[in-house]
Amino acid sequence: MKRNILILCIVILISCITTYFSGFVLANNEESRIVFAEKLHLREGPGLSFDIIDTLEKNKRLKVLDRQGDWLYVEVNEKKGWVASWLTQSEQINNVEKYAIAQVNQLNIRLEPSLSAPVLGQLHTGEQVVVLNERNEWVQIQHQQLTGWVSSEFITMNEGTIDELNNTVSEKTESAEIKESNHFTIIVDAVIVRQKPNLKSKKLGIAKKGEQFAILARDHHWIQIDFNGKKGWIYSFYGTFDNSSIEEEKEEQTITIIYNGTNIRKEPTTSSDVIMNVQAGEQFNIINKEHDWYKIQLSEDATGYVASWVVSTNEQSVKQDKKDNRKKGTLNGVTIVLDPGHGGNDQGTAGLRNTIEKEITLKTAELLKTKLQQAGAEVYLTRESDVYVGLHKRVSLAHQLAADAFISIHYDATEDRTISGFTTYYFHSYQESLAQFVHDGLSDQIKLRDRGVQQGNYLVLRENKQNAILVELGYLSNPSEEKLINTDLFREQATMGIYEGVLQYFDAQLK
């Protein structure tokens, strides 16, 4: 009897030791993730239909216990539940063990590790990115705010921490591009200029879209510029190279009037005196641009101002060449105007939870703009803040830019709170194909009722000579739909759907 008790004690002791060391191994190998969405819902099960347990803030650390498809079972705040994996990122990003260097130019970053997956952006030769994961012949990387997959065939893998990556300063080299170029023009809204060619260096200031700087030197993907008399560094991907100066460009630039009876004014404001009226087709040389107005040469000794939304410019001269050279899976050379519905004193509709249409249309447009730009498109917003913009001015911007696509973003409402779903509208027959492609992309991504592609008599479509569509992304008047619409996840899925539809549409145009 005593012997049996002794054996039993030994078995229990071995079991405890095994469990302890097993737990020790698991604890040391456990996966951690960090929330990178502004808000992330912790749910009772792996899907959007499960109840929300808690709402997690950005940068919250998660302990991963299990996974099922695209969902992670995690422990956080002494609670356990499921989160969407695509709204988290590896904790190792701040102390990465590996990074990759692109060996080729315009290396596609894809949504999934497959050649058939949508292209989210591109890497340039010599660009360094953080490695998050590896799968067969694909590598998952973090590029700026983008997470995607690149082929391992076209990268070089190195080991080191993110601090080493950011602080690496190579010997200065002067490329053929620099030798042929003497100016660098900013093409994004704003970018930081730094003292040294690394992301942790002190900021000298902000360079804004359209500003042009003399090139002094280059360090791989960093450009040294003359920044207001100081030597500063900036990423080369945020601008273009050329030999002409700003003044030379302005002397060559002209505008063409696109409406009969257009007013030429004494000052750059609609309240200023009208000097003369001009007709569609008349051209004038540009002296300079002041906000939304062009100062133009009327005669040898007379000048005036014309609103930018009633003219087109000759800046489109190189766009067709870019379109002709566009490759499948990219939007290089494509100009897209995004129109966030309403704004200013026009708030649009409002939901029972006080969701204001003008606010979420702008959020949606900004997120979509990022995706389209990463694919190579030149993207403009009809408004970038809470301001009122007239419908004709929105259409005129599409005409002025010779936009390849105009997408107006809205959210619907009706007195019947049971009505739900998303709809895509067009007016002219030449707009229907784009509407169908975008609608198909949305139907693959969002789980709302599909109300189809319809013809809609909206001014931004009817008066638009460009390829224009209007999307209604669900009903704010439906309480359950409003709750879903007003989430980061829905906007991510909706913008991904529109992005994929746009990409498929322009791919279909290639012979």
PEVEN-V438069 format. One record per residue. N is the residue number from 0. SS is DSSP state (@ for helix, = for strand, . for the rest). PHI is phi in radians with two decimals (none if undefined). PSI is psi in radians with two decimals (none if undefined). Layout:
n = [N/N]
ss = [SS/SS]
phi = [PHI/PHI]
psi = [PSI/PSI]
This chain:
n = [0/1/2/3/4/5/6/7/8/9/10/11/12/13/14/15/16/17/18/19/20/21/22/23/24/25/26/27/28/29/30/31/32/33/34/35/36/37/38/39/40/41/42/43/44/45/46/47/48/49/50/51/52/53/54/55/56/57/58/59/60/61/62/63/64/65/66/67/68/69/70/71/72/73/74/75/76/77/78/79/80/81/82/83/84/85/86/87/88/89/90/91/92/93/94/95/96/97/98/99/100/101/102/103/104/105/106/107/108/109/110/111/112/113/114/115/116/117/118/119/120/121/122/123/124/125/126/127/128/129/130/131/132/133/134/135/136/137/138/139/140/141/142/143/144/145/146/147/148/149/150/151/152/153/154/155/156/157/158/159/160/161/162/163/164/165/166/167/168/169/170/171/172/173/174/175/176/177/178/179/180/181/182/183/184/185/186/187/188/189/190/191/192/193/194/195/196/197/198/199/200/201/202/203/204/205/206/207/208/209/210/211/212/213/214/215/216/217/218/219/220/221/222/223/224/225/226/227/228/229/230/231/232/233/234/235/236/237/238/239/240/241/242/243/244/245/246/247/248/249/250/251/252/253/254/255/256/257/258/259/260/261/262/263/264/265/266/267/268/269/270/271/272/273/274/275/276/277/278/279/280/281/282/283/284/285/286/287/288/289/290/291/292/293/294/295/296/297/298/299/300/301/302/303/304/305/306/307/308/309/310/311/312/313/314/315/316/317/318/319/320/321/322/323/324/325/326/327/328/329/330/331/332/333/334/335/336/337/338/339/340/341/342/343/344/345/346/347/348/349/350/351/352/353/354/355/356/357/358/359/360/361/362/363/364/365/366/367/368/369/370/371/372/373/374/375/376/377/378/379/380/381/382/383/384/385/386/387/388/389/390/391/392/393/394/395/396/397/398/399/400/401/402/403/404/405/406/407/408/409/410/411/412/413/414/415/416/417/418/419/420/421/422/423/424/425/426/427/428/429/430/431/432/433/434/435/436/437/438/439/440/441/442/443/444/445/446/447/448/449/450/451/452/453/454/455/456/457/458/459/460/461/462/463/464/465/466/467/468/469/470/471/472/473/474/475/476/477/478/479/480/481/482/483/484/485/486/487/488/489/490/491/492/493/494/495/496/497/498/499/500/501/502/503/504/505/506/507/508/509/510]
ss = [./@/@/@/@/@/@/@/@/@/@/@/@/@/@/@/@/@/@/@/@/@/@/@/@/@/@/@/@/./=/=/=/=/=/./././=/=/=/=/=/././././././././=/=/=/=/=/=/./././=/=/=/=/=/=/=/=/././=/=/=/=/=/=/././=/=/=/=/=/=/@/@/@/=/=/=/@/@/@/@/@/././=/=/=/=/=/././././=/=/=/=/././././././././=/=/=/=/=/././././=/=/=/=/=/=/=/=/././=/=/=/=/=/=/././=/=/=/=/=/=/@/@/@/=/=/=/=/=/././@/@/@/@/@/@/././././././././@/@/@/@/@/././=/=/=/=/./././=/=/=/=/=/././././././././=/=/=/=/=/=/./././=/=/=/=/=/=/=/=/././=/=/=/=/=/=/././=/=/=/=/=/=/@/@/@/=/=/=/=/./././@/@/@/@/@/@/@/./=/=/=/=/././././=/=/=/=/././././././././=/=/=/=/=/././././=/=/=/=/=/=/=/=/././=/=/=/=/=/=/=/././=/=/=/=/=/=/@/@/@/=/=/=/@/@/@/@/@/@/@/@/@/@/@/././././././././././=/=/=/=/=/=/././=/././=/./././=/./././././=/@/@/@/@/@/@/@/@/@/@/@/@/@/@/@/@/@/@/./././=/=/=/=/./././././././././@/@/@/@/@/@/@/@/@/@/././././=/=/=/=/=/=/=/=/./././././././././=/=/=/=/=/././@/@/@/@/@/@/@/@/@/@/@/@/@/@/@/@/@/././././=/=/=/=/=/=/./././@/@/@/@/./././././=/=/=/=/=/=/=/=/./././@/@/@/@/@/@/@/././@/@/@/@/@/@/@/@/@/@/@/@/@/@/@/@/@/@/@/@/@/@/./.]
phi = [none/-1.07/-1.12/-1.11/-1.13/-1.12/-1.07/-1.08/-1.11/-1.10/-1.05/-1.10/-1.10/-1.09/-1.07/-1.13/-1.11/-1.07/-1.08/-1.07/-1.23/-1.09/-1.12/-1.11/-1.13/-1.09/-1.10/-1.42/-1.89/-1.10/-1.60/-2.07/-2.25/-2.20/-1.22/-1.98/-1.37/-1.08/-2.52/-2.38/-1.53/-1.60/-2.00/-1.27/-2.53/-1.42/3.07/-1.25/-1.43/-1.41/-1.13/-1.51/-1.52/-2.74/-2.00/-1.76/-1.57/-1.04/1.33/-1.21/-1.47/-2.10/-1.73/-1.45/-1.80/-2.85/-2.56/-2.52/1.09/-1.59/-2.03/-2.00/-1.64/-2.24/-2.08/-2.75/0.93/1.07/-2.16/-2.12/-3.05/-1.93/-2.31/-1.30/-1.12/-1.27/-1.85/-2.21/-2.49/-1.10/-1.17/-1.24/-1.07/-1.52/-2.58/-1.14/-1.63/-2.39/-2.47/-2.09/-2.10/-1.21/-1.67/-2.24/-1.53/1.01/-1.33/-1.22/-1.75/-1.93/-1.13/-2.27/-1.34/-2.75/-1.20/-1.59/-1.30/-1.06/-1.52/-1.62/-3.12/-2.49/-1.86/-1.89/-0.92/1.51/-1.26/-1.87/-2.39/-1.35/-1.66/-1.78/-2.80/-2.34/-2.55/0.93/-1.77/-2.20/-2.24/-1.53/-2.24/-1.95/-2.14/0.98/-1.72/-1.92/-2.00/-2.83/-2.09/-2.25/-1.25/-1.18/-1.16/-1.97/-2.31/-1.97/-1.69/-2.27/-1.86/2.70/-1.58/-1.11/-1.13/-1.13/-1.10/-1.27/-1.68/-1.21/-2.13/-1.45/-1.12/-1.17/-2.25/-1.89/-1.42/-1.09/-1.11/-1.19/-1.06/-1.60/-2.21/-2.22/-2.37/-2.24/-1.92/-1.25/-2.02/-1.85/-1.05/-2.83/-2.59/-1.38/-1.76/-2.05/-1.21/-2.25/-1.41/-2.68/-1.23/-1.73/-1.24/-1.09/-1.40/-1.61/2.86/-2.09/-1.70/-1.94/-0.97/1.60/-1.24/-2.16/-2.35/-1.29/-1.52/-1.85/-2.88/-2.48/-2.23/0.93/-1.60/-1.83/-2.06/-1.60/-2.19/-1.52/-1.82/0.93/1.53/-1.96/-1.52/-2.31/-2.07/-2.61/-1.15/-1.22/-1.31/-1.71/-2.84/-2.22/-1.76/-2.79/-1.73/-1.42/-1.58/-1.03/-1.10/-1.12/-1.09/-1.16/-1.14/-1.56/-1.48/-2.28/-2.09/-2.12/-1.23/-1.98/-2.28/-1.16/1.32/-1.19/-1.44/-1.82/-1.95/-1.26/-2.24/-1.37/-2.75/-1.24/-1.59/-1.35/-1.11/-1.50/-1.40/-2.87/-1.92/-2.21/-1.88/-1.01/1.76/-1.23/-2.08/-2.47/-1.35/-1.56/-1.57/-2.85/-2.17/-2.14/0.99/-1.67/-2.19/-1.79/-1.57/-2.14/-1.56/-1.53/-2.67/-1.05/-2.22/-2.29/-2.27/-2.83/-2.13/-2.33/-1.18/-1.16/-1.45/-2.06/-2.40/-2.12/-2.04/-1.62/-1.29/-1.46/-1.01/-1.73/-1.19/-1.14/-1.07/-1.13/-1.12/-1.10/-1.62/-1.16/-1.79/-1.03/1.58/-2.27/-2.15/-1.03/1.45/-1.60/-1.82/-2.22/-1.86/-1.79/-2.04/-1.21/-1.02/1.15/2.26/1.12/-1.32/-1.85/-1.46/1.32/-1.58/-2.45/-1.59/-1.14/-1.56/1.16/-1.37/-1.68/-1.03/-1.06/-1.34/-1.42/-1.16/-1.19/-1.05/-1.13/-1.13/-1.13/-1.19/-1.15/-0.99/-1.04/-1.10/-1.17/-1.13/-1.14/-1.54/1.88/-1.31/-1.67/-2.05/-2.20/-1.85/-1.23/-2.59/-2.05/-2.67/-1.42/-2.24/-1.55/-2.20/-1.07/-1.11/-1.14/-1.17/-1.11/-1.15/-1.08/-1.11/-1.11/-1.17/-1.06/-1.57/0.88/-1.06/-1.38/-2.69/-2.16/-2.14/-1.68/-1.91/-2.46/-2.25/-1.61/-2.83/-2.73/-1.21/-1.44/-1.28/-1.53/-1.28/-2.55/2.04/-2.05/-2.41/-2.10/-1.98/-2.46/-2.14/-1.46/-1.07/-1.28/-1.69/-1.16/-1.09/-1.06/-1.04/-1.18/-1.09/-1.13/-1.11/-1.10/-1.09/-1.14/-1.13/-1.37/-1.95/-1.86/-1.81/-1.43/-1.07/-1.55/-1.66/1.48/-1.67/-2.33/-1.47/-2.26/-1.55/-1.79/-1.02/-1.18/-1.74/-1.09/-1.58/-1.64/-1.44/-1.63/-1.33/-2.13/-2.40/-2.32/-1.96/-1.88/-1.63/1.80/-1.85/-1.26/-1.38/-1.66/-0.97/-1.22/-1.24/-1.05/-1.06/-1.24/-1.04/-1.47/-2.28/-1.10/-1.10/-1.10/-1.11/-1.10/-1.19/-1.13/-1.21/-1.15/-1.10/-1.11/-0.99/-1.12/-1.11/-1.10/-1.08/-1.13/-1.09/-1.29/-1.11/-1.19/-1.37/-1.31/-1.37]
psi = [-0.83/-0.66/-0.71/-0.71/-0.68/-0.78/-0.74/-0.72/-0.72/-0.76/-0.78/-0.72/-0.78/-0.73/-0.74/-0.74/-0.76/-0.79/-0.73/-0.88/-0.57/-0.78/-0.63/-0.75/-0.77/-0.72/-0.62/-0.29/0.08/2.55/2.42/2.50/2.82/2.38/2.18/-0.07/2.76/-0.64/2.49/2.27/2.30/2.09/2.84/-0.40/3.01/1.26/2.80/-0.29/-0.21/2.63/2.63/2.21/-0.75/2.81/2.14/2.49/2.87/2.47/0.12/2.35/2.36/2.42/2.05/2.17/-0.56/2.99/2.65/1.82/-2.17/0.22/2.52/2.37/2.03/2.87/2.24/2.47/0.64/0.40/2.67/2.43/-3.00/2.46/2.73/2.13/-0.51/-0.11/0.26/2.91/2.79/2.42/-0.35/-0.13/-0.49/-0.14/1.02/2.52/-0.36/2.62/2.80/2.61/2.19/2.31/-0.25/2.83/2.56/0.82/2.11/2.33/2.10/2.73/-0.66/2.85/1.20/2.52/-0.30/-0.09/2.64/2.56/2.16/-0.47/-2.95/2.67/2.67/2.75/2.24/-0.11/2.40/2.34/2.73/2.38/2.19/-0.61/2.83/2.42/1.95/-2.05/0.42/2.65/2.27/2.27/2.81/2.04/1.87/-2.07/0.22/2.35/2.21/-2.99/2.45/2.71/2.29/-0.26/-0.44/0.35/2.81/2.30/2.35/2.78/2.62/2.97/2.87/-0.54/-0.72/-0.66/-0.82/-0.47/0.04/2.12/1.93/2.92/2.50/2.35/2.54/1.91/2.94/-0.57/-0.69/-0.71/-0.56/-0.10/2.55/-0.02/2.65/2.13/2.25/2.32/-0.04/2.95/-0.77/2.57/2.56/2.36/2.26/2.80/-0.63/2.83/1.04/2.75/-0.26/0.00/2.76/2.48/2.32/-0.50/-2.92/2.24/2.38/2.84/2.32/-0.31/2.54/2.43/2.61/2.39/2.29/-0.70/3.06/2.45/1.61/-1.99/0.22/2.48/2.26/2.24/2.84/1.76/1.66/0.76/-0.09/2.69/2.10/2.85/2.52/2.61/2.35/-0.34/-0.12/0.26/-3.05/2.72/2.49/2.95/-0.36/2.70/2.93/-0.73/-0.71/-0.71/-0.72/-0.64/-0.54/-0.25/2.44/2.84/2.67/2.25/2.35/-0.01/2.40/2.49/0.40/2.36/2.31/2.17/2.83/-0.64/2.82/1.12/2.60/-0.22/-0.06/2.79/2.51/2.15/-0.77/2.89/2.47/2.86/2.80/2.38/-0.34/2.50/2.57/2.61/2.47/2.30/-0.89/3.13/2.33/1.77/-2.03/0.31/2.51/2.31/2.14/2.75/2.00/-0.69/-2.98/-0.59/0.33/2.42/2.90/3.13/2.47/2.47/2.42/-0.40/0.03/0.29/2.89/2.76/3.00/0.35/-0.12/0.05/-0.60/-0.07/-0.66/-0.64/-0.73/-0.68/-0.75/-0.52/0.05/2.42/2.69/2.43/0.05/2.96/0.50/2.28/-0.05/2.28/2.20/2.31/2.15/2.31/1.65/2.01/2.56/-2.79/2.67/-2.26/-0.07/1.67/-0.14/-2.60/2.99/2.51/3.02/-0.46/0.26/0.55/2.11/2.21/-0.77/-0.48/-0.76/-0.39/-0.66/-0.75/-0.74/-0.76/-0.70/-0.69/-0.71/-0.67/-0.76/-0.80/-0.79/-0.68/-0.67/-0.40/-0.02/-0.03/2.67/2.00/2.36/2.54/2.44/-0.42/2.52/0.10/-3.06/1.28/2.74/2.28/2.18/2.63/-0.69/-0.62/-0.63/-0.77/-0.72/-0.58/-0.69/-0.70/-0.77/-0.68/-0.03/0.87/2.41/-0.38/2.43/2.10/1.98/2.23/2.19/2.94/2.45/2.96/2.64/2.87/-0.48/1.89/-0.11/-0.27/2.40/3.01/3.00/2.61/2.55/2.25/2.63/2.93/-0.99/2.68/-0.54/-0.12/-0.21/-0.68/-0.80/-0.73/-0.74/-0.75/-0.81/-0.71/-0.71/-0.70/-0.72/-0.73/-0.42/-0.30/-0.69/2.66/0.41/2.89/2.35/1.92/0.03/-3.13/2.24/2.74/2.24/2.32/1.19/2.48/-0.71/-0.26/-0.81/-0.74/0.08/2.14/-0.18/3.07/1.70/2.46/2.86/2.22/2.35/1.89/0.93/2.95/2.05/-0.31/-0.19/1.99/-0.79/-0.63/-0.64/-0.74/-0.72/-0.76/-0.72/0.85/2.67/-0.65/-0.77/-0.78/-0.63/-0.80/-0.72/-0.79/-0.56/-0.68/-0.80/-0.76/-0.85/-0.67/-0.76/-0.78/-0.79/-0.64/-0.86/-0.50/-0.64/-0.34/-0.33/2.44/none]
